């Protein structure tokens, strides 16, 4: 219902960036990597498409306008996560009523998870496949791991998440004494990743990118990094709540006479290890939430599968019997889910008009094809790219990528966030930018830099050519001057 009401894309972020590539591929254009559209930063030195198979799979959505294609993508992603979760519940033989509650919690139980799902980011395909990988290891259907790791490696660099699950699965099976199966997990996993890398059309650059993004980028804490690399500690309340439920379930099950060895043999300790490490990881990186929330619910399903009456026994332990008997808990759950749905609804409805593509297309309409646009605000790229993919842009990803190539240039970009714009010599700043990254046009957020824009309007060297509620664009009149 929410998606049907919205007129514009749900967010000017990663989702529309991938869907723009899908549109270009649908129209028959080639795409070798982000270096096709970026003339500065990491991807200008090593062009690569880390989302190769994802873009191939999204190509049919390119037949629709950006808002409709994003709505369809969100439905596909939600369905993929839901189906994988239901497969897990069925394999674990969870009762149908309990399945309904767990699915409702998955899709509506965490506001932040709902909002992230509604961004239409393809990474939720990886979330769905990660659940299948975990299930395959727990139930010893190990041959499935080979095609899964090939597919996930080709889908995107986020294959490291199912790879992480496989590594812990190897340790778990080895600890059970099932050494031959542990070795098979290792072989299938490594072989799958290697084949995926070989099948990728830009093998060398893809390997370099994977090593860079996971060994360097996440630790550039001194930068104005994107939300994906920021701590998720402010969104931990639902996670802590689930851990509380898990702890109670474990306590009740152990007190009923179930041995800890049974927990280990059933793969519950494996899931506890995976989710515990992801919880720690979420303290540093919010992206962990996308994988952590579904896997915590799978862990709860495992505990219920081990002892089907554990939920009721736990409820009677902490809630008066008269409340449990009257099914008030179900009403509380429905109220809880309704409130979360309403929050998501209000967030998107209130800002729908502000996400209109016209805010970005109108200021860019007089710029000729293949012109170089210096988008000082890196997070402008998806919105600009979606309306004018025929232009070249200076920045397109997290600022860490700029820092890796040119730390000084990254400092120049950061000037735009000054709290005292009157103290900056903006004409000198423009000259420095032109010396380091020669460009034809300058673009920045209009609503985030009102004081800076007031100063830029007064200097020579740039000419205002477009302005909207969200975007301001200047033509750069200065010629590049590089020092010898």
SULLINDA-V422280 format. One record per residue. N is the residue number from 1. RES is the residue in one small letter. SS is DSSP state (hx for helix, st for strand, lp for the rest). BURIAL is # if it has 9 or more other C-alpha atoms within 8 Angstrom, else .. Layout:
N,RES,SS,BURIAL
N,RES,SS,BURIAL
//
This chain:
1,x,lp,.
2,x,hx,.
3,x,hx,.
4,x,hx,.
5,x,hx,.
6,x,lp,#
7,x,lp,.
8,x,lp,#
9,x,lp,#
10,x,lp,#
11,x,lp,.
12,x,lp,#
13,x,lp,#
14,x,hx,#
15,x,hx,#
16,x,hx,#
17,x,hx,#
18,x,hx,#
19,x,hx,#
20,x,hx,#
21,x,hx,#
22,x,hx,#
23,x,hx,#
24,x,hx,#
25,x,hx,#
26,x,hx,#
27,x,lp,.
28,x,lp,.
29,x,lp,.
30,x,lp,.
31,x,lp,.
32,x,lp,#
33,x,lp,#
34,x,hx,#
35,x,hx,#
36,x,hx,#
37,x,lp,#
38,x,st,#
39,x,lp,#
40,x,lp,#
41,x,lp,#
42,x,hx,#
43,x,hx,#
44,x,hx,#
45,x,hx,.
46,x,lp,.
47,x,lp,#
48,x,lp,#
49,x,lp,#
50,x,lp,#
51,x,lp,#
52,x,hx,#
53,x,hx,#
54,x,hx,#
55,x,hx,#
56,x,hx,#
57,x,hx,.
58,x,hx,#
59,x,hx,#
60,x,hx,.
61,x,hx,#
62,x,hx,#
63,x,hx,#
64,x,lp,.
65,x,lp,.
66,x,hx,#
67,x,hx,#
68,x,hx,#
69,x,hx,#
70,x,hx,#
71,x,hx,#
72,x,hx,#
73,x,hx,#
74,x,hx,#
75,x,hx,.
76,x,hx,.
77,x,hx,#
78,x,hx,#
79,x,hx,.
80,x,hx,#
81,x,hx,#
82,x,hx,#
83,x,hx,#
84,x,hx,#
85,x,hx,#
86,x,hx,#
87,x,hx,.
88,x,hx,#
89,x,hx,#
90,x,hx,.
91,x,hx,.
92,x,lp,#
93,x,lp,.
94,x,lp,#
95,x,lp,.
96,x,hx,.
97,x,hx,.
98,x,hx,.
99,x,hx,#
100,x,hx,.
101,x,hx,.
102,x,hx,#
103,x,hx,#
104,x,hx,#
105,x,hx,#
106,x,hx,#
107,x,hx,#
108,x,hx,#
109,x,lp,#
110,x,lp,#
111,x,hx,#
112,x,hx,.
113,x,hx,#
114,x,hx,#
115,x,hx,#
116,x,hx,#
117,x,hx,#
118,x,lp,#
119,x,lp,#
120,x,lp,#
121,x,lp,#
122,x,lp,#
123,x,hx,.
124,x,hx,#
125,x,hx,#
126,x,hx,#
127,x,hx,#
128,x,hx,#
129,x,hx,#
130,x,hx,#
131,x,hx,#
132,x,hx,#
133,x,hx,#
134,x,hx,#
135,x,hx,#
136,x,hx,#
137,x,hx,#
138,x,hx,#
139,x,lp,.
140,x,lp,.
141,x,lp,#
142,x,lp,#
143,x,lp,.
144,x,hx,#
145,x,hx,#
146,x,hx,#
147,x,hx,#
148,x,hx,#
149,x,hx,#
150,x,hx,#
151,x,hx,#
152,x,hx,#
153,x,hx,#
154,x,hx,#
155,x,hx,#
156,x,lp,#
157,x,hx,#
158,x,hx,#
159,x,hx,#
160,x,hx,.
161,x,hx,#
162,x,hx,#
163,x,hx,#
164,x,hx,.
165,x,hx,#
166,x,hx,#
167,x,hx,#
168,x,hx,#
169,x,hx,#
170,x,hx,#
171,x,hx,#
172,x,hx,#
173,x,hx,#
174,x,hx,#
175,x,hx,.
176,x,lp,.
177,x,lp,.
178,x,lp,#
179,x,hx,#
180,x,hx,.
181,x,hx,#
182,x,hx,#
183,x,hx,#
184,x,hx,#
185,x,hx,#
186,x,hx,#
187,x,hx,.
188,x,hx,#
189,x,hx,#
190,x,hx,.
191,x,hx,#
192,x,hx,#
193,x,hx,#
194,x,hx,#
195,x,hx,#
196,x,hx,#
197,x,hx,#
198,x,hx,.
199,x,hx,.
200,x,lp,#
201,x,lp,.
202,x,lp,.
203,x,hx,#
204,x,hx,.
205,x,hx,#
206,x,hx,#
207,x,hx,#
208,x,hx,.
209,x,hx,#
210,x,hx,#
211,x,hx,#
212,x,hx,#
213,x,hx,#
214,x,hx,.
215,x,hx,.
216,x,lp,#
217,x,hx,#
218,x,hx,#
219,x,hx,.
220,x,lp,#
221,x,lp,.
222,x,lp,.
223,x,lp,.
224,x,lp,.
225,x,lp,#
226,x,lp,.
227,x,hx,.
228,x,hx,.
229,x,hx,#
230,x,lp,#
231,x,lp,#
232,x,lp,#
233,x,hx,#
234,x,hx,.
235,x,hx,.
236,x,lp,.
237,x,hx,.
238,x,hx,.
239,x,hx,#
240,x,hx,.
241,x,hx,.
242,x,hx,#
243,x,hx,#
244,x,hx,.
245,x,hx,.
246,x,hx,#
247,x,hx,.
248,x,hx,#
249,x,hx,#
250,x,hx,#
251,x,hx,.
252,x,hx,#
253,x,hx,#
254,x,hx,#
255,x,hx,.
256,x,lp,.
257,x,lp,.
258,x,lp,.
259,x,lp,.
260,x,hx,.
261,x,hx,.
262,x,hx,.
263,x,hx,#
264,x,hx,#
265,x,hx,.
266,x,lp,.
267,x,lp,#
268,x,hx,#
269,x,hx,#
270,x,hx,#
271,x,hx,#
272,x,hx,#
273,x,hx,#
274,x,hx,#
275,x,hx,#
276,x,hx,.
277,x,hx,.
278,x,hx,#
279,x,hx,#
280,x,hx,.
281,x,hx,#
282,x,hx,#
283,x,lp,#
284,x,lp,#
285,x,lp,#
286,x,lp,#
287,x,lp,#
288,x,hx,#
289,x,hx,#
290,x,hx,#
291,x,hx,#
292,x,hx,#
293,x,hx,#
294,x,hx,#
295,x,hx,#
296,x,hx,#
297,x,hx,#
298,x,hx,#
299,x,hx,#
300,x,hx,#
301,x,hx,#
302,x,hx,#
303,x,hx,#
304,x,hx,#
305,x,hx,#
306,x,hx,.
307,x,lp,.
308,x,lp,#
309,x,lp,.
310,x,hx,#
311,x,hx,#
312,x,hx,.
313,x,hx,#
314,x,hx,#
315,x,hx,#
316,x,hx,#
317,x,hx,.
318,x,hx,.
319,x,lp,.
320,x,lp,.
321,x,hx,.
322,x,hx,.
323,x,hx,#
324,x,hx,#
325,x,hx,.
326,x,lp,.
327,x,lp,.
328,x,hx,#
329,x,hx,.
330,x,hx,.
331,x,hx,.
332,x,hx,.
333,x,hx,.
334,x,hx,.
335,x,hx,.
336,x,hx,#
337,x,hx,#
338,x,hx,.
339,x,hx,.
340,x,hx,#
341,x,hx,#
342,x,hx,.
343,x,hx,#
344,x,hx,#
345,x,hx,#
346,x,hx,.
347,x,hx,.
348,x,hx,#
349,x,hx,.
350,x,hx,.
351,x,lp,.
352,x,lp,#
353,x,hx,.
354,x,hx,.
355,x,hx,#
356,x,lp,#
357,x,lp,#
358,x,hx,.
359,x,hx,#
360,x,hx,#
361,x,hx,#
362,x,hx,#
363,x,hx,#
364,x,hx,#
365,x,lp,.
366,x,lp,.
367,x,lp,.
368,x,lp,.
369,x,lp,.
370,x,lp,.
371,x,lp,#
372,x,st,#
373,x,st,#
374,x,st,#
375,x,st,#
376,x,lp,#
377,x,lp,#
378,x,hx,#
379,x,hx,#
380,x,hx,#
381,x,hx,#
382,x,hx,#
383,x,hx,#
384,x,hx,#
385,x,hx,#
386,x,hx,#
387,x,hx,#
388,x,lp,#
389,x,lp,#
390,x,lp,.
391,x,lp,#
392,x,st,#
393,x,st,#
394,x,lp,#
395,x,lp,#
396,x,lp,#
397,x,lp,.
398,x,lp,#
399,x,hx,#
400,x,hx,#
401,x,hx,#
402,x,hx,#
403,x,hx,#
404,x,hx,#
405,x,hx,.
406,x,lp,#
407,x,hx,#
408,x,hx,.
409,x,hx,#
410,x,hx,#
411,x,hx,.
412,x,hx,#
413,x,hx,#
414,x,hx,#
415,x,hx,.
416,x,hx,#
417,x,hx,.
418,x,lp,.
419,x,lp,.
420,x,lp,.
421,x,hx,#
422,x,hx,.
423,x,hx,.
424,x,lp,.
425,x,lp,.
426,x,hx,#
427,x,hx,#
428,x,hx,.
429,x,hx,#
430,x,hx,#
431,x,hx,#
432,x,hx,#
433,x,hx,#
434,x,hx,#
435,x,hx,#
436,x,hx,.
437,x,lp,.
438,x,lp,#
439,x,lp,#
440,x,lp,#
441,x,st,#
442,x,st,#
443,x,st,#
444,x,st,#
445,x,st,#
446,x,lp,#
447,x,lp,.
448,x,lp,.
449,x,lp,#
450,x,hx,.
451,x,hx,.
452,x,hx,#
453,x,hx,#
454,x,hx,.
455,x,hx,#
456,x,hx,.
457,x,lp,.
458,x,lp,.
459,x,lp,#
460,x,lp,.
461,x,lp,#
462,x,st,#
463,x,st,#
464,x,st,#
465,x,st,#
466,x,st,#
467,x,st,#
468,x,lp,#
469,x,lp,.
470,x,lp,#
471,x,st,#
472,x,st,#
473,x,st,#
474,x,st,#
475,x,st,#
476,x,st,#
477,x,lp,.
478,x,lp,.
479,x,lp,.
480,x,lp,#
481,x,lp,.
482,x,lp,.
483,x,lp,.
484,x,lp,.
//
